[in-house]
């Protein structure tokens, strides 16, 4: 069965959806109605935990990558070609 929800772009959004998102982005924060959202209490924050799926970037990965033999040999080859 084929759905006919309208033409979509590579991002998967229709033109109407993109217009709606653009209108929401342009809306100032003070116009947003938060009355249907319950306030966060101290009890909530006491039981809050950090995101268990968050994995920080390893700060040593970039220097290790930059110091690898493959990169060093490629940089040396580029330097040789530049001198020629």
Order of alpha helices (4+ residues) and beta strands (2+ residues): alpha-alpha-alpha-alpha
